[in-house]
């Protein structure tokens, strides 16, 4: 199954907030939908869920119009959306039946997911009596209780300790491997890197970066190196600029590492020889592999 979003636009009054969003996702893969607060991620998600109607553009599955009624969608919102004063099992069953399950199946699946997530003992408790982490697990249970075709996870790890985070990671990986369409939205870039093969980065309603994450990292790391000088050498950035400025351009830093870009004609061998000639002995000298956080800041930060 392949879901495609093409040239999605959305306006509220005279203000256009999405300016032609396009991306695709296939079964068995997770797509990272990224962006700063207010970038347009939530609006895009709400269009997929048929909460908003797009001003223009199309959403298709295997080339046919994506009709909400024909697909089961599991949505985990960033803000908790369950009823705090209602019982856990009661509302899971209610929400499952709203999405087409029989009462018997709704109960069976609700209990299965509560047990899978380690919160079955709270089935008869009011949601508000649970800890923040356990409430988040109940939210995930309601996301998956209908066996959705499309799973949309918005900040799913909010409020979870490391043990519960591992349980959630296992569940998400199971959903991906079972052939679901998974859209993963988070500001915790380490989780995005763990689950997502492809990313879409939205900034001010435009896609500023999209594609395979590994390929994007290779492109960002092209012709860049990390250099770490010996600790007794003062002001390593100044030394590199002063003595090696004809060969490199400093583009950033990581703790005690300097990230440099080699200028045209410069080779690694030439650069290393130049460092040693000036007694700038590198403790570290290797390829620069950017983190998703660094890419995000470069493309969606204030300077962008």
DAKA-V64707 format. One record per run of one state. SS is the DSSP state (H for helix, E for strand, - for the rest). FROM is the first residue (numbers start at 1). TO is the last residue. If there is no record, write none. Layout:
SS/FROM/TO ; SS/FROM/TO
//
This chain:
-/1/1 ; E/2/12 ; -/13/14 ; E/15/26 ; -/27/28 ; E/29/35 ; -/36/40 ; H/41/48 ; -/49/55 ; E/56/61 ; -/62/63 ; E/64/65 ; -/66/67 ; H/68/70 ; -/71/72 ; E/73/76 ; -/77/86 ; E/87/87 ; H/88/98 ; -/99/102 ; H/103/116 ; -/117/119 ; H/120/122 ; -/123/125 ; E/126/126 ; H/127/129 ; -/130/131 ; H/132/144 ; -/145/149 ; E/150/154 ; -/155/161 ; H/162/177 ; -/178/180 ; E/181/185 ; -/186/188 ; H/189/195 ; -/196/197 ; E/198/203 ; -/204/205 ; E/206/212 ; H/213/221 ; -/222/223 ; E/224/229 ; -/230/235 ; H/236/244 ; -/245/247 ; E/248/254 ; -/255/256 ; E/257/262 ; -/263/267 ; H/268/277 ; -/278/281 ; E/282/287 ; -/288/291 ; H/292/300 ; -/301/304
//
